[in-house]
Amino acid sequence: MAETSTKPYLLRALYEWCTDNGFTPFIAVQVSDGVRVPHEFVKDGEIVLNISFDATSSLKLGNEFIEFKGRFGGVARDIFVPVAQVLAIYARENGQGM
């Protein structure tokens, strides 16, 4: 039986740490095929997303994908990010994370 990746578990743990401490969790995402984000906000093939409770609706931090609804420039968008495309998760306020 193949082992599952630790990455989604670490993402959920750091998300919880951020929210428990009153920080704003951000994720950096490498944009490629399979990533559904507003491309007008992509810079150098990457996008940084605020995944805090206040910035998202219907957030799902799954083992394979991160999904949520977010507003960009006042327009609601469906966001879909494969966990493999997440480069980092960190607190906006102090940069701590991984």
N, CA, C and O atoms as CSV, one atom per row, in Angstrom:
chain,resi,resn,atom,element,x,y,z
A,1,MET,N,N,0.846,-1.185,0.000
A,1,MET,CA,C,0.000,0.000,0.000
A,1,MET,C,C,0.887,1.242,0.000
A,1,MET,O,O,1.813,1.343,0.805
A,2,ALA,N,N,0.613,2.177,-0.887
A,2,ALA,CA,C,1.405,3.396,-1.006
A,2,ALA,C,C,1.052,4.373,0.115
A,2,ALA,O,O,-0.107,4.507,0.507
A,3,GLU,N,N,2.073,5.043,0.611
A,3,GLU,CA,C,1.853,6.058,1.646
A,3,GLU,C,C,1.231,7.307,1.031
A,3,GLU,O,O,1.485,7.636,-0.127
A,4,THR,N,N,0.420,7.990,1.815
A,4,THR,CA,C,-0.130,9.257,1.363
A,4,THR,C,C,0.864,10.371,1.675
A,4,THR,O,O,1.696,10.244,2.573
A,5,SER,N,N,0.768,11.433,0.939
A,5,SER,CA,C,1.648,12.583,1.126
A,5,SER,C,C,1.363,13.277,2.455
A,5,SER,O,O,0.219,13.320,2.908
A,6,THR,N,N,2.394,13.811,3.067
A,6,THR,CA,C,2.217,14.587,4.302
A,6,THR,C,C,1.801,16.024,4.008
A,6,THR,O,O,1.347,16.732,4.907
A,7,LYS,N,N,1.950,16.459,2.766
A,7,LYS,CA,C,1.701,17.862,2.412
A,7,LYS,C,C,0.305,18.366,2.786
A,7,LYS,O,O,0.208,19.428,3.401
A,8,PRO,N,N,-0.784,17.659,2.449
A,8,PRO,CA,C,-2.104,18.194,2.815
A,8,PRO,C,C,-2.304,18.270,4.326
A,8,PRO,O,O,-3.015,19.150,4.812
A,9,TYR,N,N,-1.693,17.370,5.059
A,9,TYR,CA,C,-1.806,17.380,6.517
A,9,TYR,C,C,-1.063,18.573,7.104
A,9,TYR,O,O,-1.545,19.212,8.040
A,10,LEU,N,N,0.110,18.872,6.554
A,10,LEU,CA,C,0.880,20.033,7.005
A,10,LEU,C,C,0.168,21.335,6.646
A,10,LEU,O,O,0.178,22.286,7.428
A,11,LEU,N,N,-0.445,21.380,5.471
A,11,LEU,CA,C,-1.208,22.572,5.084
A,11,LEU,C,C,-2.358,22.822,6.056
A,11,LEU,O,O,-2.573,23.954,6.490
A,12,ARG,N,N,-3.096,21.767,6.396
A,12,ARG,CA,C,-4.213,21.915,7.340
A,12,ARG,C,C,-3.713,22.318,8.725
A,12,ARG,O,O,-4.340,23.141,9.393
A,13,ALA,N,N,-2.604,21.752,9.154
A,13,ALA,CA,C,-2.054,22.086,10.471
A,13,ALA,C,C,-1.617,23.546,10.526
A,13,ALA,O,O,-1.890,24.231,11.512
A,14,LEU,N,N,-0.951,24.031,9.493
A,14,LEU,CA,C,-0.511,25.429,9.493
A,14,LEU,C,C,-1.675,26.389,9.318
A,14,LEU,O,O,-1.648,27.497,9.855
A,15,TYR,N,N,-2.689,25.982,8.579
A,15,TYR,CA,C,-3.908,26.787,8.475
A,15,TYR,C,C,-4.533,26.948,9.866
A,15,TYR,O,O,-4.912,28.050,10.264
A,16,GLU,N,N,-4.632,25.840,10.592
A,16,GLU,CA,C,-5.215,25.876,11.931
A,16,GLU,C,C,-4.358,26.714,12.882
A,16,GLU,O,O,-4.890,27.477,13.688
A,17,TRP,N,N,-3.043,26.575,12.791
A,17,TRP,CA,C,-2.141,27.373,13.629
A,17,TRP,C,C,-2.343,28.861,13.365
A,17,TRP,O,O,-2.417,29.658,14.300
A,18,CYS,N,N,-2.432,29.233,12.087
A,18,CYS,CA,C,-2.657,30.646,11.730
A,18,CYS,C,C,-3.961,31.156,12.340
A,18,CYS,O,O,-3.984,32.203,12.986
A,19,THR,N,N,-5.029,30.421,12.132
A,19,THR,CA,C,-6.329,30.896,12.607
A,19,THR,C,C,-6.408,30.904,14.131
A,19,THR,O,O,-7.017,31.802,14.713
A,20,ASP,N,N,-5.799,29.913,14.784
A,20,ASP,CA,C,-5.801,29.871,16.247
A,20,ASP,C,C,-5.060,31.062,16.855
A,20,ASP,O,O,-5.373,31.493,17.964
A,21,ASN,N,N,-4.084,31.586,16.128
A,21,ASN,CA,C,-3.266,32.686,16.631
A,21,ASN,C,C,-3.686,34.051,16.077
A,21,ASN,O,O,-2.999,35.050,16.288
A,22,GLY,N,N,-4.806,34.083,15.374
A,22,GLY,CA,C,-5.314,35.339,14.854
A,22,GLY,C,C,-4.573,35.853,13.632
A,22,GLY,O,O,-4.669,37.034,13.299
A,23,PHE,N,N,-3.827,34.968,12.955
A,23,PHE,CA,C,-3.096,35.350,11.750
A,23,PHE,C,C,-3.920,35.044,10.502
A,23,PHE,O,O,-4.892,34.290,10.553
A,24,THR,N,N,-3.520,35.635,9.396
A,24,THR,CA,C,-4.194,35.446,8.120
A,24,THR,C,C,-3.399,34.443,7.280
A,24,THR,O,O,-2.279,34.753,6.876
A,25,PRO,N,N,-3.942,33.244,7.003
A,25,PRO,CA,C,-3.212,32.255,6.214
A,25,PRO,C,C,-3.247,32.578,4.721
A,25,PRO,O,O,-4.311,32.775,4.135
A,26,PHE,N,N,-2.072,32.625,4.129
A,26,PHE,CA,C,-1.906,32.826,2.689
A,26,PHE,C,C,-1.243,31.587,2.118
A,26,PHE,O,O,-0.419,30.955,2.779
A,27,ILE,N,N,-1.608,31.234,0.875
A,27,ILE,CA,C,-0.887,30.182,0.170
A,27,ILE,C,C,-0.317,30.762,-1.123
A,27,ILE,O,O,-0.960,31.569,-1.795
A,28,ALA,N,N,0.889,30.339,-1.453
A,28,ALA,CA,C,1.511,30.656,-2.737
A,28,ALA,C,C,1.300,29.443,-3.630
A,28,ALA,O,O,1.558,28.309,-3.226
A,29,VAL,N,N,0.831,29.692,-4.845
A,29,VAL,CA,C,0.461,28.603,-5.755
A,29,VAL,C,C,1.182,28.771,-7.085
A,29,VAL,O,O,1.217,29.861,-7.656
A,30,GLN,N,N,1.756,27.677,-7.567
A,30,GLN,CA,C,2.329,27.657,-8.906
A,30,GLN,C,C,1.185,27.359,-9.874
A,30,GLN,O,O,0.545,26.311,-9.790
A,31,VAL,N,N,0.937,28.283,-10.785
A,31,VAL,CA,C,-0.202,28.160,-11.694
A,31,VAL,C,C,0.214,27.365,-12.935
A,31,VAL,O,O,1.188,27.687,-13.614
A,32,SER,N,N,-0.559,26.321,-13.197
A,32,SER,CA,C,-0.361,25.489,-14.380
A,32,SER,C,C,-1.708,24.883,-14.741
A,32,SER,O,O,-2.733,25.253,-14.168
A,33,ASP,N,N,-1.709,23.953,-15.689
A,33,ASP,CA,C,-2.955,23.268,-16.033
A,33,ASP,C,C,-3.532,22.616,-14.784
A,33,ASP,O,O,-2.791,22.066,-13.969
A,34,GLY,N,N,-4.821,22.674,-14.637
A,34,GLY,CA,C,-5.486,22.072,-13.494
A,34,GLY,C,C,-5.714,23.027,-12.340
A,34,GLY,O,O,-6.449,22.705,-11.407
A,35,VAL,N,N,-5.093,24.204,-12.388
A,35,VAL,CA,C,-5.290,25.223,-11.357
A,35,VAL,C,C,-6.327,26.211,-11.882
A,35,VAL,O,O,-6.168,26.765,-12.970
A,36,ARG,N,N,-7.387,26.429,-11.109
A,36,ARG,CA,C,-8.435,27.366,-11.507
A,36,ARG,C,C,-8.391,28.576,-10.585
A,36,ARG,O,O,-8.886,28.536,-9.459
A,37,VAL,N,N,-7.782,29.662,-11.087
A,37,VAL,CA,C,-7.661,30.929,-10.365
A,37,VAL,C,C,-7.871,32.055,-11.366
A,37,VAL,O,O,-7.790,31.818,-12.571
A,38,PRO,N,N,-8.138,33.276,-10.904
A,38,PRO,CA,C,-8.253,34.398,-11.839
A,38,PRO,C,C,-6.874,34.739,-12.422
A,38,PRO,O,O,-6.000,35.233,-11.708
A,39,HIS,N,N,-6.689,34.478,-13.695
A,39,HIS,CA,C,-5.378,34.628,-14.325
A,39,HIS,C,C,-4.888,36.068,-14.398
A,39,HIS,O,O,-3.693,36.303,-14.576
A,40,GLU,N,N,-5.782,37.024,-14.264
A,40,GLU,CA,C,-5.337,38.415,-14.284
A,40,GLU,C,C,-4.543,38.788,-13.031
A,40,GLU,O,O,-3.909,39.843,-12.990
A,41,PHE,N,N,-4.576,37.924,-12.003
A,41,PHE,CA,C,-3.825,38.166,-10.771
A,41,PHE,C,C,-2.565,37.299,-10.672
A,41,PHE,O,O,-1.854,37.351,-9.669
A,42,VAL,N,N,-2.292,36.509,-11.704
A,42,VAL,CA,C,-1.104,35.650,-11.736
A,42,VAL,C,C,0.095,36.495,-12.169
A,42,VAL,O,O,0.024,37.256,-13.134
A,43,LYS,N,N,1.196,36.343,-11.430
A,43,LYS,CA,C,2.423,37.072,-11.763
A,43,LYS,C,C,3.580,36.078,-11.770
A,43,LYS,O,O,3.804,35.362,-10.793
A,44,ASP,N,N,4.303,36.044,-12.870
A,44,ASP,CA,C,5.443,35.135,-13.027
A,44,ASP,C,C,5.060,33.685,-12.748
A,44,ASP,O,O,5.843,32.938,-12.162
A,45,GLY,N,N,3.867,33.288,-13.162
A,45,GLY,CA,C,3.421,31.907,-13.017
A,45,GLY,C,C,2.970,31.522,-11.623
A,45,GLY,O,O,2.745,30.345,-11.342
A,46,GLU,N,N,2.834,32.520,-10.733
A,46,GLU,CA,C,2.411,32.249,-9.357
A,46,GLU,C,C,1.297,33.203,-8.935
A,46,GLU,O,O,1.139,34.290,-9.492
A,47,ILE,N,N,0.539,32.771,-7.947
A,47,ILE,CA,C,-0.493,33.616,-7.346
A,47,ILE,C,C,-0.476,33.354,-5.839
A,47,ILE,O,O,-0.246,32.231,-5.389
A,48,VAL,N,N,-0.722,34.402,-5.084
A,48,VAL,CA,C,-0.834,34.277,-3.626
A,48,VAL,C,C,-2.298,34.471,-3.273
A,48,VAL,O,O,-2.924,35.444,-3.694
A,49,LEU,N,N,-2.840,33.543,-2.499
A,49,LEU,CA,C,-4.254,33.548,-2.150
A,49,LEU,C,C,-4.453,33.635,-0.646
A,49,LEU,O,O,-3.798,32.926,0.119
A,50,ASN,N,N,-5.347,34.494,-0.233
A,50,ASN,CA,C,-5.766,34.593,1.160
A,50,ASN,C,C,-6.817,33.508,1.376
A,50,ASN,O,O,-7.869,33.526,0.736
A,51,ILE,N,N,-6.536,32.561,2.277
A,51,ILE,CA,C,-7.501,31.471,2.515
A,51,ILE,C,C,-8.114,31.572,3.906
A,51,ILE,O,O,-8.549,30.571,4.475
A,52,SER,N,N,-8.146,32.783,4.449
A,52,SER,CA,C,-8.746,32.972,5.768
A,52,SER,C,C,-10.255,32.769,5.698
A,52,SER,O,O,-10.855,32.807,4.623
A,53,PHE,N,N,-10.851,32.553,6.860
A,53,PHE,CA,C,-12.297,32.373,6.960
A,53,PHE,C,C,-13.033,33.583,6.388
A,53,PHE,O,O,-14.048,33.428,5.708
A,54,ASP,N,N,-12.527,34.779,6.659
A,54,ASP,CA,C,-13.173,36.011,6.188
A,54,ASP,C,C,-13.069,36.205,4.683
A,54,ASP,O,O,-13.905,36.890,4.093
A,55,ALA,N,N,-12.053,35.613,4.047
A,55,ALA,CA,C,-11.826,35.831,2.617
A,55,ALA,C,C,-12.411,34.731,1.738
A,55,ALA,O,O,-12.450,34.873,0.516
A,56,THR,N,N,-12.863,33.642,2.343
A,56,THR,CA,C,-13.336,32.505,1.560
A,56,THR,C,C,-14.741,32.086,1.979
A,56,THR,O,O,-15.239,32.442,3.046
A,57,SER,N,N,-15.345,31.325,1.099
A,57,SER,CA,C,-16.618,30.682,1.384
A,57,SER,C,C,-16.480,29.238,0.929
A,57,SER,O,O,-15.888,28.970,-0.116
A,58,SER,N,N,-17.014,28.319,1.694
A,58,SER,CA,C,-16.990,26.892,1.346
A,58,SER,C,C,-15.568,26.357,1.180
A,58,SER,O,O,-15.310,25.569,0.270
A,59,LEU,N,N,-14.648,26.774,2.041
A,59,LEU,CA,C,-13.263,26.312,1.964
A,59,LEU,C,C,-13.172,24.824,2.294
A,59,LEU,O,O,-13.688,24.365,3.313
A,60,LYS,N,N,-12.503,24.081,1.409
A,60,LYS,CA,C,-12.240,22.655,1.619
A,60,LYS,C,C,-10.750,22.424,1.432
A,60,LYS,O,O,-10.209,22.619,0.343
A,61,LEU,N,N,-10.091,22.005,2.510
A,61,LEU,CA,C,-8.665,21.686,2.458
A,61,LEU,C,C,-8.538,20.165,2.402
A,61,LEU,O,O,-8.323,19.515,3.425
A,62,GLY,N,N,-8.671,19.613,1.217
A,62,GLY,CA,C,-8.660,18.169,1.051
A,62,GLY,C,C,-7.264,17.603,0.861
A,62,GLY,O,O,-6.282,18.345,0.835
A,63,ASN,N,N,-7.181,16.302,0.731
A,63,ASN,CA,C,-5.890,15.642,0.520
A,63,ASN,C,C,-5.357,15.859,-0.890
A,63,ASN,O,O,-4.143,15.838,-1.097
A,64,GLU,N,N,-6.229,16.066,-1.848
A,64,GLU,CA,C,-5.807,16.244,-3.244
A,64,GLU,C,C,-5.975,17.673,-3.748
A,64,GLU,O,O,-5.212,18.126,-4.601
A,65,PHE,N,N,-6.985,18.390,-3.217
A,65,PHE,CA,C,-7.317,19.713,-3.738
A,65,PHE,C,C,-7.687,20.681,-2.631
A,65,PHE,O,O,-8.142,20.279,-1.560
A,66,ILE,N,N,-7.487,21.959,-2.903
A,66,ILE,CA,C,-8.008,23.040,-2.079
A,66,ILE,C,C,-9.041,23.745,-2.937
A,66,ILE,O,O,-8.749,24.156,-4.060
A,67,GLU,N,N,-10.242,23.882,-2.411
A,67,GLU,CA,C,-11.334,24.517,-3.147
A,67,GLU,C,C,-12.008,25.551,-2.271
A,67,GLU,O,O,-12.158,25.349,-1.066
A,68,PHE,N,N,-12.418,26.664,-2.874
A,68,PHE,CA,C,-13.198,27.669,-2.160
A,68,PHE,C,C,-13.759,28.683,-3.144
A,68,PHE,O,O,-13.393,28.712,-4.319
A,69,LYS,N,N,-14.641,29.497,-2.638
A,69,LYS,CA,C,-15.155,30.627,-3.387
A,69,LYS,C,C,-14.523,31.874,-2.778
A,69,LYS,O,O,-14.484,32.026,-1.557
A,70,GLY,N,N,-14.033,32.759,-3.628
A,70,GLY,CA,C,-13.406,33.989,-3.160
A,70,GLY,C,C,-13.787,35.153,-4.057
A,70,GLY,O,O,-14.250,34.964,-5.182
A,71,ARG,N,N,-13.587,36.355,-3.547
A,71,ARG,CA,C,-13.902,37.553,-4.316
A,71,ARG,C,C,-12.601,38.202,-4.773
A,71,ARG,O,O,-11.671,38.382,-3.986
A,72,PHE,N,N,-12.551,38.545,-6.035
A,72,PHE,CA,C,-11.396,39.199,-6.642
A,72,PHE,C,C,-11.911,40.418,-7.392
A,72,PHE,O,O,-12.659,40.298,-8.362
A,73,GLY,N,N,-11.499,41.595,-6.928
A,73,GLY,CA,C,-11.992,42.819,-7.549
A,73,GLY,C,C,-13.500,42.920,-7.460
A,73,GLY,O,O,-14.138,43.485,-8.348
A,74,GLY,N,N,-14.086,42.374,-6.388
A,74,GLY,CA,C,-15.526,42.431,-6.179
A,74,GLY,C,C,-16.317,41.364,-6.910
A,74,GLY,O,O,-17.543,41.325,-6.807
A,75,VAL,N,N,-15.632,40.493,-7.653
A,75,VAL,CA,C,-16.300,39.447,-8.427
A,75,VAL,C,C,-16.050,38.091,-7.758
A,75,VAL,O,O,-14.905,37.732,-7.482
A,76,ALA,N,N,-17.129,37.342,-7.501
A,76,ALA,CA,C,-17.010,36.014,-6.899
A,76,ALA,C,C,-16.437,35.027,-7.910
A,76,ALA,O,O,-16.858,34.983,-9.066
A,77,ARG,N,N,-15.467,34.237,-7.452
A,77,ARG,CA,C,-14.821,33.244,-8.313
A,77,ARG,C,C,-14.709,31.910,-7.578
A,77,ARG,O,O,-14.549,31.871,-6.358
A,78,ASP,N,N,-14.795,30.825,-8.333
A,78,ASP,CA,C,-14.536,29.489,-7.807
A,78,ASP,C,C,-13.047,29.209,-7.987
A,78,ASP,O,O,-12.514,29.329,-9.090
A,79,ILE,N,N,-12.381,28.836,-6.896
A,79,ILE,CA,C,-10.951,28.576,-6.909
A,79,ILE,C,C,-10.726,27.086,-6.696
A,79,ILE,O,O,-11.367,26.466,-5.847
A,80,PHE,N,N,-9.816,26.519,-7.467
A,80,PHE,CA,C,-9.500,25.100,-7.398
A,80,PHE,C,C,-7.989,24.948,-7.555
A,80,PHE,O,O,-7.429,25.303,-8.592
A,81,VAL,N,N,-7.333,24.420,-6.526
A,81,VAL,CA,C,-5.874,24.291,-6.530
A,81,VAL,C,C,-5.490,22.871,-6.123
A,81,VAL,O,O,-5.786,22.457,-5.002
A,82,PRO,N,N,-4.841,22.120,-7.002
A,82,PRO,CA,C,-4.300,20.834,-6.574
A,82,PRO,C,C,-3.246,21.062,-5.482
A,82,PRO,O,O,-2.425,21.972,-5.590
A,83,VAL,N,N,-3.272,20.247,-4.449
A,83,VAL,CA,C,-2.324,20.403,-3.337
A,83,VAL,C,C,-0.883,20.388,-3.852
A,83,VAL,O,O,-0.030,21.086,-3.304
A,84,ALA,N,N,-0.603,19.614,-4.883
A,84,ALA,CA,C,0.756,19.526,-5.432
A,84,ALA,C,C,1.256,20.877,-5.952
A,84,ALA,O,O,2.465,21.088,-6.050
A,85,GLN,N,N,0.350,21.786,-6.283
A,85,GLN,CA,C,0.740,23.090,-6.827
A,85,GLN,C,C,0.975,24.146,-5.749
A,85,GLN,O,O,1.396,25.260,-6.061
A,86,VAL,N,N,0.710,23.815,-4.494
A,86,VAL,CA,C,0.938,24.763,-3.399
A,86,VAL,C,C,2.427,24.805,-3.098
A,86,VAL,O,O,3.041,23.784,-2.787
A,87,LEU,N,N,2.999,25.997,-3.194
A,87,LEU,CA,C,4.427,26.182,-2.937
A,87,LEU,C,C,4.714,26.503,-1.480
A,87,LEU,O,O,5.759,26.122,-0.952
A,88,ALA,N,N,3.787,27.207,-0.821
A,88,ALA,CA,C,4.008,27.633,0.569
A,88,ALA,C,C,2.687,27.987,1.221
A,88,ALA,O,O,1.709,28.311,0.547
A,89,ILE,N,N,2.674,27.918,2.551
A,89,ILE,CA,C,1.581,28.455,3.353
A,89,ILE,C,C,2.246,29.231,4.481
A,89,ILE,O,O,3.192,28.751,5.105
A,90,TYR,N,N,1.738,30.440,4.738
A,90,TYR,CA,C,2.368,31.288,5.743
A,90,TYR,C,C,1.383,32.308,6.284
A,90,TYR,O,O,0.337,32.563,5.687
A,91,ALA,N,N,1.734,32.884,7.422
A,91,ALA,CA,C,0.932,33.934,8.033
A,91,ALA,C,C,1.319,35.280,7.413
A,91,ALA,O,O,2.498,35.633,7.373
A,92,ARG,N,N,0.338,36.016,6.938
A,92,ARG,CA,C,0.606,37.320,6.319
A,92,ARG,C,C,1.321,38.256,7.292
A,92,ARG,O,O,2.205,39.014,6.895
A,93,GLU,N,N,0.940,38.203,8.550
A,93,GLU,CA,C,1.407,39.177,9.534
A,93,GLU,C,C,2.890,39.035,9.881
A,93,GLU,O,O,3.557,40.032,10.160
A,94,ASN,N,N,3.411,37.801,9.867
A,94,ASN,CA,C,4.806,37.619,10.279
A,94,ASN,C,C,5.620,36.730,9.345
A,94,ASN,O,O,6.815,36.533,9.569
A,95,GLY,N,N,4.992,36.191,8.303
A,95,GLY,CA,C,5.708,35.361,7.340
A,95,GLY,C,C,6.037,33.957,7.805
A,95,GLY,O,O,6.664,33.198,7.066
A,96,GLN,N,N,5.629,33.594,9.014
A,96,GLN,CA,C,5.929,32.250,9.496
A,96,GLN,C,C,5.076,31.220,8.787
A,96,GLN,O,O,3.897,31.447,8.517
A,97,GLY,N,N,5.678,30.101,8.492
A,97,GLY,CA,C,5.000,29.022,7.804
A,97,GLY,C,C,6.021,28.141,7.127
A,97,GLY,O,O,7.156,28.020,7.589
A,98,MET,N,N,5.616,27.525,6.032
A,98,MET,CA,C,6.547,26.674,5.283
A,98,MET,C,C,6.079,26.530,3.843
A,98,MET,O,O,6.728,25.851,3.048
